[in-house]
């Protein structure tokens, strides 16, 4: 049991940015001519870094993905076909001498240690992460749910048990790896409408800062490689990944009364000749297989509530109340026949009453979607995989 106390008002976090033993440098180099893999040497170096982090006052030290024995960069160059046997042999085994040495380092330095490693378990290897407590206790030992891209040619899938957080003396800690944080459907062009934005640096409310819009749309672009188009009064922009293709100046905003000398539109030309027409990715974190893992492994103690919808008649009443809680596996009752997400594809349900302060009414609608995908599009434009990503993140944050 650790005797060290932690001050949650002053938590020091550290991240390893050094390379493991034998890993080719500079960072962008994929030349393994003089490179090598040495798990034991990397573990010894890791122990040294754990001690250094503690000496400098760190409460937690985190190592990169697959730092033990090292990420095999140039995977896309079919590196694994020539050196896969070596890599498997150098992968770390849970409860091995190397594993225990890292646990001892955490305990001796009374520090939280988070690290990524290639885990060898029998005939399989996994992209794994572990968290040791300051007493050396194993707090998390997880496997990447779905290795990304060409990684799937080498590592096996993890499972939903890896989506967890733990309560610690310095707060709730959780871990994911690399592209686990991402995965949406795959548009080529994404319209991310915003109501209004001022130029960067404007004195605004925090939530009005254009950096919020930049962040949101860049994430989508990084996720999908889409070009994002953000129409917005004042400062709008067109973006690809982290590159602005066009931006407007909120100090020169046009209006119907005054558009002379101002640009009411922004433009950017892009080359879409190489765009893919793929609409899904079977190997993605947001995929049917992953959804089934999450659904099958969903904790029993968490209520199976699909959503809470607050609906009222016009004018808006101060006595609005929740309209409906739909348990997992039931159909969401709509105003006309509707396909259930998880039931019989052709099952029809009765119209659902909408509550207001005094009576039940049945709303009139101009169009009722015939599929769940259309419903999502009409409701807010979110794709099912994107909703799953949000669901996964929410589960990751709350599951303990």
Secondary structure, DSSP 8 states (H G I E B T S, - for coil): -------TTS--EEE--S--TT--SSTT----SS----HHHHHHHHHHHHHHHHHTT-SEEE--TTTBT-----GGGTHHHHHHHHHHHTSB-TTSHHHHHHHHHHHHHT-EEEEEEEEEETTEEEEEEEEE-TTS-EEEEEE-SS--GGGGGTSB---GGG--EEEETTEEEE---GGGG------SEEE---SEE--TT----GGG-HHHHHHHHHHHHHHH--EEEE--EES-EEEETTEEEEE--GGG--BTTB-TTS-S--------TT-------TTSSSSHHHHHHHHHT--TTS--EEEEEE---SS--TT--EEEEEETTS----SS----SSS-TT-------EE-SS-EE----S---SSHHHHHHHHTS--HHHHHHHHHHHHHHH--
